[in-house]
């Protein structure tokens, strides 16, 4: 008899990509660790999710605006119609393969999060240490089954032990997206620590204060930025940005780059972080950064972009960084250091201003309805799915 479980899924046979939205709560087969049937299970772990986060990637799947090709190709590869979504995880290990225990020291009962990019370890990028841009990676919840479920099987090499006596569980569930902001704020020099972070004493302009932009305010402040400017159109996110530590928050629009320059000592921001993916915002970030400054690109946008006066970007010596994911696991080390240090107030601010102290932002899997979930996506910067009690 096959054990079953509930999961939030996308099914291409019943929900055509072009004419549907949302996910469905579905009964699916529960994964197991069985080394006699699958030798890969020696290095795998079965995790029972406790709490999971819904992120921008999941929003793209929900509204069918992103990741179609990756999902469809992976379903072709796996010869099946359905993908379990979700990649932001806090969970408990309930079973593990022999190599997972021997090689990684994991134990049943360990509380873990996970790096969402499963790296191959064999491509050129992996072999030279650039694992975050692995040429053959798989993404949990997109090209592999994810964690919006009562159980998920993951490779031990991707797991990250988490001490919930130091990081409250609701915040621990969003370590992965918080790590995106850490990577954004440490774009240049691998091997940084909180003590020698490159943003220390610098001015920072954050173009787009959605969830990761709000996290970036917290990270930049904790890493020693001396002035932080938020650029954000949404009044509620403007309020959140101020509450999280932005010195000034201004709306986007014509002339915003000039305003940023005035605020940042008349020369422009040392670091301009483009978090929205909107082409006009990227151009403003380029214009609003100082000569020799850093422009960090994180927001995603399809299509083409023309950069006016491109030669000025070159002659001004501006550094352009494209950020994806997290450095594995260097970014996680900084993430842990920031979250476990209660002196910086980061945990409390995430809980209060991004998770709204759980007042409506945490939805139990058992109470899932598409209507309620979509309402949450429009109301809160971050929604958590509660799978089971601690």
NUDRENSE-295602 format. One record per residue: x, y, z of N, C-alpha, C in turn; residue number from 1. Coordinates in steps of 0.05 Angstrom, whole numbers. Atoms other than C-alpha are relative to their C-alpha. Layout:
REM residues N
(site (X Y Z) (X Y Z) (X Y Z) NUM) ...
This chain:
REM residues 390
(site (17 -24 0) (0 0 0) (18 25 0) 1) (site (-16 -25 2) (27 69 -19) (-11 21 18) 2) (site (9 -22 -18) (24 123 34) (-4 25 -17) 3) (site (7 -25 14) (-6 189 12) (3 24 19) 4) (site (-2 -24 -15) (-2 261 35) (-12 23 -16) 5) (site (9 -24 13) (-28 331 19) (24 16 -10) 6) (site (-20 -18 10) (12 379 -24) (-13 21 -17) 7) (site (10 -21 18) (3 444 -63) (15 -5 -27) 8) (site (-12 9 25) (15 427 -136) (-9 16 -24) 9) (site (9 -8 27) (13 449 -208) (-1 -24 -17) 10) (site (4 23 17) (-14 398 -257) (-5 10 -29) 11) (site (3 -10 27) (-4 412 -331) (-23 -13 -16) 12) (site (22 13 15) (-58 362 -353) (-27 12 7) 13) (site (26 -11 -8) (-114 394 -313) (-1 30 0) 14) (site (-2 -29 -2) (-89 466 -310) (18 11 -22) 15) (site (-17 -11 21) (-64 492 -377) (13 26 8) 16) (site (-16 -23 -9) (-9 544 -365) (-13 27 -9) 17) (site (8 -25 11) (-39 597 -410) (-28 9 10) 18) (site (27 -7 -6) (-110 595 -382) (-8 -4 29) 19) (site (6 5 -29) (-105 581 -307) (18 17 17) 20) (site (-18 -11 -20) (-76 611 -244) (-3 -18 25) 21) (site (2 13 -26) (-62 584 -175) (13 -28 2) 22) (site (-9 27 -6) (-42 518 -143) (-24 -15 12) 23) (site (22 16 -11) (-86 460 -120) (11 -17 23) 24) (site (-7 18 -22) (-85 422 -55) (-8 -28 -9) 25) (site (3 26 13) (-76 350 -79) (10 -22 18) 26) (site (-10 24 -13) (-68 281 -50) (20 -13 -19) 27) (site (-22 11 16) (-1 254 -75) (14 -22 15) 28) (site (-15 21 -13) (45 196 -61) (21 12 18) 29) (site (-20 -9 -20) (88 206 1) (28 -11 -8) 30) (site (-27 11 6) (164 201 -14) (11 -16 23) 31) (site (-12 17 -20) (205 149 22) (30 -1 -6) 32) (site (-28 7 4) (279 133 33) (2 -30 -1) 33) (site (-2 29 3) (292 64 6) (25 -6 -17) 34) (site (-26 4 15) (365 49 -13) (0 -26 -16) 35) (site (1 25 15) (346 -20 -38) (-12 4 -28) 36) (site (13 -5 25) (304 10 -94) (13 24 -15) 37) (site (-12 -24 12) (342 76 -106) (27 5 14) 38) (site (-26 -3 -14) (417 79 -92) (6 29 7) 39) (site (-3 -29 -7) (413 156 -93) (-10 6 28) 40) (site (11 -5 -27) (374 150 -28) (21 -2 22) 41) (site (-21 1 -20) (440 136 7) (7 29 9) 42) (site (-7 -27 -6) (452 211 4) (-24 18 4) 43) (site (24 -16 -3) (380 234 12) (-11 0 28) 44) (site (12 -3 -26) (339 256 71) (-30 5 -3) 45) (site (29 -6 0) (264 256 85) (-5 20 22) 46) (site (6 -22 -18) (241 321 117) (-30 4 2) 47) (site (28 -8 -4) (174 336 148) (0 31 3) 48) (site (2 -30 -3) (162 411 135) (-16 8 24) 49) (site (15 -12 -22) (141 451 195) (-14 26 -10) 50) (site (9 -25 10) (134 518 161) (14 6 -26) 51) (site (-13 -5 25) (147 540 90) (-8 29 -9) 52) (site (5 -27 9) (151 608 56) (-8 1 -29) 53) (site (9 -5 28) (116 632 -7) (15 24 -11) 54) (site (-17 -22 9) (163 674 -49) (-7 10 -27) 55) (site (5 -12 26) (167 714 -113) (-1 -21 -22) 56) (site (0 21 21) (184 652 -154) (-27 -15 1) 57) (site (25 14 -2) (122 617 -127) (-23 18 -10) 58) (site (20 -19 11) (81 680 -144) (0 -2 -30) 59) (site (-2 2 29) (107 675 -215) (-13 -25 -10) 60) (site (14 24 8) (82 603 -218) (-30 2 4) 61) (site (28 -4 -7) (16 621 -185) (-14 15 -23) 62) (site (13 -17 21) (1 675 -237) (10 -7 -28) 63) (site (-9 10 26) (36 637 -294) (17 21 -15) 64) (site (-17 -20 12) (86 693 -307) (30 -8 -1) 65) (site (-28 8 -1) (151 655 -295) (3 -30 4) 66) (site (-9 28 -4) (186 587 -297) (-15 -21 -16) 67) (site (14 20 16) (141 554 -349) (19 -20 -12) 68) (site (-18 19 15) (198 525 -390) (14 -19 19) 69) (site (-15 17 -18) (236 499 -330) (-18 -21 12) 70) (site (19 20 -11) (174 465 -301) (-7 -21 -21) 71) (site (9 19 21) (152 435 -367) (22 -19 -8) 72) (site (-23 18 7) (221 408 -385) (6 -20 21) 73) (site (-5 19 -22) (229 377 -317) (-22 -21 2) 74) (site (22 20 1) (161 344 -322) (4 -19 -23) 75) (site (-7 18 22) (181 317 -390) (22 -20 8) 76) (site (-22 17 -9) (245 290 -359) (-10 -22 19) 77) (site (10 19 -20) (208 257 -301) (-24 -17 -10) 78) (site (23 15 12) (151 232 -347) (-24 0 19) 79) (site (24 -3 -17) (96 259 -302) (-13 27 -4) 80) (site (14 -24 6) (44 314 -304) (1 21 23) 81) (site (4 -17 -23) (50 345 -234) (26 7 14) 82) (site (-23 -9 -16) (100 386 -195) (-10 11 27) 83) (site (5 -11 -26) (97 399 -120) (18 25 2) 84) (site (-13 -26 0) (115 473 -111) (12 5 28) 85) (site (-10 -9 -26) (154 508 -55) (29 -6 5) 86) (site (-29 5 -5) (227 517 -35) (11 14 25) 87) (site (-9 -13 -25) (231 560 29) (-10 -18 23) 88) (site (7 23 -18) (233 509 85) (12 3 28) 89) (site (-10 8 -27) (239 497 159) (-14 -27 6) 90) (site (12 26 -4) (230 423 175) (17 -17 18) 91) (site (-13 20 -18) (250 362 216) (7 -25 -16) 92) (site (-8 24 13) (289 303 190) (-14 -24 14) 93) (site (14 23 -11) (249 239 198) (11 -27 -11) 94) (site (-14 24 10) (290 190 156) (23 9 -17) 95) (site (-24 -9 15) (358 191 122) (15 -25 -10) 96) (site (-17 21 10) (404 149 80) (26 -2 15) 97) (site (-25 6 -15) (469 119 105) (21 21 -5) 98) (site (-20 -20 6) (513 170 69) (-7 27 12) 99) (site (9 -25 -12) (471 228 94) (9 2 29) 100) (site (-9 1 -28) (488 206 165) (31 0 2) 101) (site (-29 3 -2) (560 185 153) (16 24 -10) 102) (site (-16 -21 13) (583 241 107) (-7 27 11) 103) (site (8 -27 -8) (543 300 133) (-8 2 29) 104) (site (5 0 -28) (531 280 205) (-29 7 8) 105) (site (27 -6 -6) (456 289 201) (-13 -22 17) 106) (site (13 19 -18) (410 256 251) (-30 4 -3) 107) (site (29 -2 -2) (336 240 255) (-7 20 23) 108) (site (8 -20 -20) (303 298 292) (13 27 -4) 109) (site (-13 -26 5) (350 352 266) (-20 19 -14) 110) (site (16 -20 12) (316 417 248) (17 13 -22) 111) (site (-16 -9 23) (338 441 179) (-16 20 -18) 112) (site (9 -14 24) (328 492 124) (14 -12 -24) 113) (site (-14 11 24) (352 481 53) (8 21 -20) 114) (site (-7 -15 24) (390 513 -3) (-18 -10 -23) 115) (site (19 9 20) (339 513 -59) (12 -8 -27) 116) (site (-13 8 24) (389 504 -115) (17 -25 5) 117) (site (-15 25 -3) (412 432 -119) (22 -1 -21) 118) (site (-22 -3 19) (481 437 -150) (10 -27 -9) 119) (site (-9 26 10) (513 384 -193) (27 -8 11) 120) (site (-27 6 -11) (584 390 -164) (21 -7 -21) 121) (site (-18 10 21) (615 370 -231) (6 20 -22) 122) (site (-4 -19 22) (608 429 -279) (24 19 6) 123) (site (-23 -18 -3) (663 481 -289) (-5 20 23) 124) (site (6 -20 -21) (628 532 -244) (2 -13 28) 125) (site (-1 14 -26) (620 482 -187) (29 -6 8) 126) (site (-27 8 -6) (693 460 -193) (18 24 7) 127) (site (-16 -24 -7) (719 532 -188) (-12 15 24) 128) (site (12 -13 -23) (674 549 -129) (-23 18 -4) 129) (site (23 -17 6) (619 587 -165) (-26 -17 0) 130) (site (22 20 0) (566 537 -143) (-27 13 -4) 131) (site (26 -14 2) (511 590 -142) (-8 4 -29) 132) (site (6 -2 29) (515 592 -219) (6 -27 -13) 133) (site (-4 27 10) (520 516 -228) (-15 -2 -27) 134) (site (12 2 27) (507 500 -302) (-21 -22 -2) 135) (site (19 22 2) (465 439 -286) (-16 -3 26) 136) (site (14 2 -25) (429 457 -222) (-30 -6 -4) 137) (site (29 4 0) (358 437 -204) (-11 17 23) 138) (site (11 -17 -20) (312 482 -164) (-24 -14 13) 139) (site (21 12 -15) (268 454 -110) (-26 15 -4) 140) (site (26 -12 5) (195 466 -124) (-5 11 -28) 141) (site (2 -8 28) (208 482 -197) (8 -23 -18) 142) (site (-8 23 16) (249 428 -229) (3 -26 16) 143) (site (2 23 -18) (245 380 -169) (-24 5 18) 144) (site (23 -4 -18) (186 368 -123) (9 15 25) 145) (site (-7 -18 -22) (183 419 -67) (-13 -6 26) 146) (site (6 4 -28) (163 431 4) (-27 10 9) 147) (site (27 -5 -8) (91 454 2) (-15 -27 2) 148) (site (10 28 -3) (75 384 26) (6 -10 28) 149) (site (-4 11 -26) (73 340 87) (26 -15 3) 150) (site (-27 12 0) (140 309 68) (14 7 -26) 151) (site (-15 -6 24) (196 325 19) (27 -15 3) 152) (site (-26 14 0) (257 284 -1) (21 18 -13) 153) (site (-20 -19 9) (320 326 -9) (28 -13 3) 154) (site (-28 9 -4) (395 313 -18) (12 12 25) 155) (site (-12 -9 -25) (433 318 47) (19 23 -5) 156) (site (-20 -21 5) (485 363 14) (-13 28 -2) 157) (site (14 -26 2) (432 418 7) (-11 10 26) 158) (site (14 -8 -25) (408 420 79) (18 17 17) 159) (site (-13 -19 -17) (426 472 130) (-12 -2 28) 160) (site (10 2 -27) (420 457 204) (-7 27 12) 161) (site (10 -25 -11) (381 510 242) (-6 -3 29) 162) (site (4 0 -29) (380 525 316) (-23 18 7) 163) (site (23 -16 -5) (310 547 333) (-2 10 29) 164) (site (-2 -14 -25) (331 566 403) (13 27 -4) 165) (site (-12 -25 7) (369 622 369) (-15 16 -21) 166) (site (16 -13 21) (324 637 310) (-29 -10 2) 167) (site (28 9 -4) (249 637 320) (-9 -14 -26) 168) (site (7 16 23) (216 586 274) (-11 15 -24) 169) (site (12 -15 22) (176 636 233) (21 14 -17) 170) (site (-22 -14 14) (240 674 216) (18 -21 -13) 171) (site (-17 21 11) (279 610 206) (-11 -11 -26) 172) (site (12 9 24) (230 591 152) (6 17 -24) 173) (site (-6 -18 22) (252 651 110) (30 5 -2) 174) (site (-29 -4 3) (328 642 115) (8 1 -29) 175) (site (-8 1 28) (332 625 41) (-4 27 -14) 176) (site (3 -27 13) (301 691 15) (16 22 14) 177) (site (-17 -19 -15) (336 730 70) (29 -2 -11) 178) (site (-27 5 11) (400 699 42) (3 14 -27) 179) (site (-2 -15 25) (383 730 -26) (9 29 6) 180) (site (-7 -28 -7) (387 799 7) (29 1 10) 181) (site (-28 0 -9) (453 780 41) (18 -1 -24) 182) (site (-17 1 24) (482 761 -27) (0 26 -15) 183) (site (2 -26 13) (456 826 -57) (19 21 13) 184) (site (-15 -20 -15) (491 865 -2) (30 -8 3) 185) (site (-28 9 0) (557 826 -10) (8 -9 -28) 186) (site (-3 10 28) (565 825 -86) (28 -4 -10) 187) (site (-26 -2 13) (639 837 -97) (20 -21 10) 188) (site (-23 14 -11) (683 798 -50) (-9 -26 14) 189) (site (6 25 -14) (673 724 -33) (16 -1 27) 190) (site (-14 3 -25) (691 706 38) (-3 22 20) 191) (site (5 -21 -19) (664 768 71) (-12 -11 26) 192) (site (14 5 -25) (640 768 143) (-15 25 8) 193) (site (14 -24 -10) (596 815 182) (20 21 8) 194) (site (-20 -20 -9) (658 848 210) (14 15 -22) 195) (site (-16 -13 21) (692 863 144) (-17 3 -26) 196) (site (18 -2 22) (631 873 99) (6 24 -17) 197) (site (-7 -21 19) (641 916 37) (-18 24 2) 198) (site (18 -22 -2) (581 960 52) (5 18 24) 199) (site (-5 -16 -25) (609 986 118) (8 28 -8) 200) (site (-5 -28 4) (608 1062 117) (-9 11 -27) 201) (site (9 -8 27) (575 1065 48) (-29 10 -1) 202) (site (28 -8 5) (512 1097 20) (-13 -21 -18) 203) (site (14 21 14) (460 1049 -7) (-28 10 -9) 204) (site (27 -6 10) (399 1062 -52) (-13 -26 -9) 205) (site (14 25 6) (348 1005 -57) (-24 7 -17) 206) (site (22 -6 19) (304 1010 -119) (-19 -24 0) 207) (site (20 21 -3) (243 968 -101) (1 -12 28) 208) (site (1 9 -28) (223 953 -29) (-22 -21 3) 209) (site (15 24 -5) (186 888 -39) (13 -17 21) 210) (site (-10 16 -22) (202 830 6) (31 -1 1) 211) (site (-30 2 -1) (276 821 -14) (12 28 3) 212) (site (-9 -28 -4) (285 897 -18) (-2 8 30) 213) (site (2 -5 -29) (259 902 54) (21 -15 15) 214) (site (-22 15 -13) (306 847 75) (27 14 -4) 215) (site (-25 -13 6) (362 885 41) (5 24 18) 216) (site (-2 -23 -19) (348 946 85) (12 -10 26) 217) (site (-10 11 -25) (359 903 147) (29 -9 -3) 218) (site (-27 11 3) (421 870 119) (20 23 -3) 219) (site (-18 -22 5) (453 935 94) (6 15 26) 220) (site (-4 -14 -26) (442 968 162) (18 -16 18) 221) (site (-16 17 -18) (470 909 200) (29 -3 -10) 222) (site (-27 2 10) (531 907 154) (15 27 0) 223) (site (-14 -25 -5) (547 980 170) (-5 22 -19) 224) (site (5 -22 19) (517 1022 114) (-7 25 17) 225) (site (4 -25 -16) (516 1095 137) (-25 15 -9) 226) (site (25 -13 9) (457 1118 95) (-14 -19 -19) 227) (site (16 18 17) (401 1078 63) (-25 15 -10) 228) (site (23 -13 14) (351 1106 13) (-17 -21 -13) 229) (site (18 18 13) (290 1066 -8) (-15 15 -22) 230) (site (16 -10 22) (255 1078 -75) (-23 -19 -4) 231) (site (22 18 -1) (185 1049 -72) (-26 15 -5) 232) (site (25 -13 5) (116 1067 -100) (-23 -7 19) 233) (site (22 9 -17) (72 1027 -52) (1 13 27) 234) (site (-1 -14 -26) (53 1068 9) (5 -19 24) 235) (site (-4 18 -22) (50 1007 55) (28 -10 1) 236) (site (-28 9 -1) (118 983 34) (19 24 6) 237) (site (-15 -23 -8) (144 1054 42) (1 2 31) 238) (site (1 0 -30) (121 1051 115) (18 -22 11) 239) (site (-16 22 -10) (153 983 124) (30 6 -3) 240) (site (-29 -7 4) (219 1008 94) (10 19 21) 241) (site (-9 -18 -21) (222 1065 143) (2 -14 27) 242) (site (-1 15 -26) (205 1019 202) (24 -19 2) 243) (site (-22 19 0) (260 971 181) (28 14 0) 244) (site (-26 -13 -3) (314 1025 180) (8 18 -22) 245) (site (-8 -18 21) (314 1064 115) (0 29 11) 246) (site (-1 -28 -9) (336 1136 128) (-20 18 -14) 247) (site (19 -15 16) (292 1162 73) (-12 -18 -21) 248) (site (14 16 21) (240 1131 26) (-14 20 -19) 249) (site (12 -18 20) (220 1166 -39) (-13 -16 -22) 250) (site (13 14 22) (174 1147 -96) (16 0 -25) 251) (site (-14 0 25) (201 1128 -164) (-12 21 -19) 252) (site (11 -19 20) (191 1172 -225) (22 16 -13) 253) (site (-19 -17 13) (225 1222 -269) (16 16 20) 254) (site (-17 -16 -18) (284 1254 -234) (8 -14 26) 255) (site (-7 14 -25) (291 1200 -180) (30 -4 3) 256) (site (-29 4 -1) (364 1187 -199) (13 26 11) 257) (site (-11 -25 -10) (379 1261 -187) (-5 3 30) 258) (site (6 -2 -29) (345 1258 -119) (19 -18 16) 259) (site (-18 19 -14) (386 1197 -100) (28 12 1) 260) (site (-27 -12 0) (450 1233 -120) (2 22 22) 261) (site (0 -22 -20) (431 1294 -77) (2 -12 29) 262) (site (1 12 -26) (416 1249 -17) (27 -13 7) 263) (site (-25 14 -4) (481 1211 -26) (24 18 -6) 264) (site (-24 -18 0) (530 1268 -16) (4 15 -26) 265) (site (-2 -14 25) (515 1298 -84) (15 -15 -22) 266) (site (-16 15 20) (554 1244 -120) (-14 -26 -9) 267) (site (14 25 6) (507 1184 -121) (7 -22 21) 268) (site (-3 22 -20) (501 1119 -82) (25 -17 -6) 269) (site (-22 19 3) (561 1075 -69) (-11 -26 -11) 270) (site (13 25 9) (513 1016 -79) (-29 6 -8) 271) (site (27 -3 9) (450 1020 -121) (-11 -29 -6) 272) (site (11 27 1) (409 956 -112) (-26 0 -16) 273) (site (25 0 16) (357 943 -167) (-14 -26 7) 274) (site (14 23 -11) (306 897 -136) (-27 -6 -13) 275) (site (27 2 11) (243 906 -178) (-2 -14 -26) 276) (site (1 12 27) (261 881 -247) (-13 18 -21) 277) (site (13 -18 18) (228 942 -278) (22 15 -16) 278) (site (-21 -12 16) (270 969 -336) (7 29 7) 279) (site (-5 -28 -7) (261 1043 -317) (14 2 27) 280) (site (-14 0 -26) (284 1026 -246) (29 -7 -3) 281) (site (-28 7 6) (347 993 -273) (15 25 -10) 282) (site (-13 -24 10) (363 1056 -312) (4 21 21) 283) (site (-3 -19 -22) (351 1099 -251) (22 -9 19) 284) (site (-22 10 -16) (398 1054 -211) (27 6 -12) 285) (site (-25 -7 14) (452 1063 -263) (6 30 3) 286) (site (-4 -29 -2) (442 1139 -263) (5 9 28) 287) (site (-2 -10 -27) (436 1144 -188) (25 -10 15) 288) (site (-24 9 -13) (501 1108 -172) (23 19 -6) 289) (site (-22 -18 3) (566 1146 -164) (20 -11 -20) 290) (site (-22 9 16) (626 1143 -209) (16 -20 16) 291) (site (-14 21 -15) (663 1079 -190) (-17 -16 19) 292) (site (18 14 -18) (601 1055 -153) (-8 -27 -10) 293) (site (9 27 6) (566 988 -154) (-30 0 -6) 294) (site (28 4 8) (500 972 -189) (-5 -30 2) 295) (site (6 28 -5) (471 906 -164) (-27 -7 -11) 296) (site (25 7 13) (418 873 -206) (-11 -26 11) 297) (site (13 23 -12) (370 825 -172) (-28 -5 -13) 298) (site (27 2 12) (300 839 -201) (1 -12 -28) 299) (site (1 14 26) (280 797 -261) (-21 13 -18) 300) (site (19 -11 20) (247 823 -324) (6 -13 -27) 301) (site (-4 11 27) (236 791 -392) (3 22 -21) 302) (site (-2 -20 22) (250 825 -458) (27 13 -1) 303) (site (-25 -15 5) (303 874 -480) (0 27 14) 304) (site (-3 -27 -13) (330 938 -450) (22 15 -15) 305) (site (-20 -17 12) (367 995 -483) (10 19 22) 306) (site (-12 -18 -19) (415 1033 -439) (10 25 -14) 307) (site (-9 -25 13) (420 1106 -461) (28 8 10) 308) (site (-27 -11 -6) (490 1136 -462) (17 -22 14) 309) (site (-13 22 -12) (520 1068 -447) (30 5 5) 310) (site (-28 -6 -4) (590 1096 -456) (6 13 27) 311) (site (-4 -13 -26) (580 1136 -392) (2 -20 22) 312) (site (-2 21 -20) (571 1072 -353) (29 -10 1) 313) (site (-27 10 2) (639 1050 -378) (20 21 10) 314) (site (-20 -21 -7) (676 1116 -371) (-2 9 29) 315) (site (3 -5 -29) (648 1125 -301) (10 -23 17) 316) (site (-11 22 -15) (678 1059 -281) (-19 -14 18) 317) (site (20 12 -18) (613 1031 -253) (2 -30 -1) 318) (site (-1 29 -2) (613 959 -229) (-28 -11 0) 319) (site (27 11 2) (552 919 -250) (2 -30 9) 320) (site (1 27 -10) (536 855 -212) (-28 -12 -4) 321) (site (25 15 2) (482 805 -229) (-1 -22 22) 322) (site (1 18 -23) (460 766 -168) (-22 -21 -4) 323) (site (20 21 1) (425 699 -168) (5 -18 25) 324) (site (-2 18 -22) (411 657 -107) (18 9 22) 325) (site (-18 -4 -22) (462 651 -52) (26 -14 -6) 326) (site (-25 16 1) (536 632 -50) (-3 -23 19) 327) (site (5 25 -16) (533 560 -25) (26 -9 12) 328) (site (18 -10 -21) (544 561 34) (10 25 14) 329) (site (-11 -24 -13) (583 625 47) (-21 20 7) 330) (site (22 -19 -6) (520 668 43) (-15 -10 24) 331) (site (15 11 -23) (486 621 92) (14 5 27) 332) (site (-15 -6 -25) (542 632 143) (-5 29 9) 333) (site (6 -27 -7) (531 707 141) (-29 3 9) 334) (site (28 0 -8) (456 696 144) (-4 -9 28) 335) (site (2 11 -28) (463 654 207) (11 21 20) 336) (site (-12 -20 -18) (509 706 239) (-18 23 5) 337) (site (18 -23 -3) (460 762 226) (-25 -7 15) 338) (site (25 7 -13) (398 725 248) (3 -9 29) 339) (site (-4 9 -28) (428 694 311) (9 23 18) 340) (site (-9 -23 -16) (455 762 335) (-24 17 7) 341) (site (24 -14 -7) (396 789 373) (4 30 4) 342) (site (-5 -28 -5) (431 856 384) (-8 18 -24) 343) (site (6 -16 23) (416 879 313) (-30 3 -5) 344) (site (29 -3 2) (341 871 321) (-13 -11 -25) 345) (site (10 9 26) (333 836 253) (-23 -19 4) 346) (site (22 19 -4) (291 778 278) (-26 14 8) 347) (site (24 -13 -10) (243 823 315) (-13 17 -22) 348) (site (11 -17 21) (235 870 256) (-13 -17 -23) 349) (site (12 18 20) (222 812 207) (-27 -9 10) 350) (site (24 10 -12) (170 784 254) (-22 22 1) 351) (site (20 -21 -4) (136 851 266) (-9 13 -26) 352) (site (6 -17 23) (140 887 199) (-3 -15 -26) 353) (site (3 16 25) (146 833 146) (-20 -23 4) 354) (site (20 21 -5) (107 776 178) (-24 9 16) 355) (site (22 -12 -14) (60 823 215) (-8 -16 25) 356) (site (4 15 -25) (69 781 278) (-19 -23 -3) 357) (site (16 24 5) (32 724 245) (-30 6 -2) 358) (site (28 -7 1) (-34 762 242) (-10 -1 -29) 359) (site (10 4 27) (-61 732 178) (21 -8 -20) 360) (site (-21 6 19) (6 721 146) (8 -30 0) 361) (site (-6 29 -2) (10 647 167) (-25 -16 -6) 362) (site (23 15 8) (-38 600 132) (5 -30 4) 363) (site (-3 29 -3) (-46 527 155) (-6 -14 -27) 364) (site (5 16 25) (-41 477 97) (-28 -12 0) 365) (site (26 13 -2) (-104 443 123) (-23 19 -7) 366) (site (21 -20 6) (-143 508 112) (3 13 -27) 367) (site (-6 -13 25) (-117 523 43) (-24 2 -18) 368) (site (18 -4 23) (-164 553 -8) (14 20 -19) 369) (site (-13 -19 19) (-140 588 -72) (-7 29 5) 370) (site (9 -27 -4) (-182 649 -56) (14 13 23) 371) (site (-13 -11 -24) (-154 659 13) (30 4 -4) 372) (site (-28 -1 5) (-84 646 -10) (7 24 -18) 373) (site (-6 -22 18) (-87 696 -67) (-5 27 14) 374) (site (5 -24 -15) (-116 748 -20) (25 7 17) 375) (site (-24 -4 -16) (-55 738 25) (23 11 -17) 376) (site (-22 -9 17) (-7 747 -33) (-2 30 -6) 377) (site (3 -28 6) (-36 816 -46) (2 17 25) 378) (site (1 -15 -25) (-38 836 28) (26 1 15) 379) (site (-24 2 -17) (28 813 59) (25 -2 -17) 380) (site (-25 4 15) (100 819 36) (10 -29 1) 381) (site (-8 28 -2) (111 747 59) (-22 -16 13) 382) (site (19 19 -11) (62 690 70) (14 -26 7) 383) (site (-11 26 -8) (81 627 108) (-23 -21 -1) 384) (site (18 22 0) (47 560 100) (8 -18 24) 385) (site (-6 18 -23) (43 522 167) (-9 -28 -7) 386) (site (6 28 8) (48 448 152) (-7 -17 24) 387) (site (5 16 -24) (52 417 221) (12 15 24) 388) (site (-11 -13 -24) (65 439 294) (29 -8 5) 389) (site (-27 7 -9) (135 440 323) (0 -25 17) 390) 
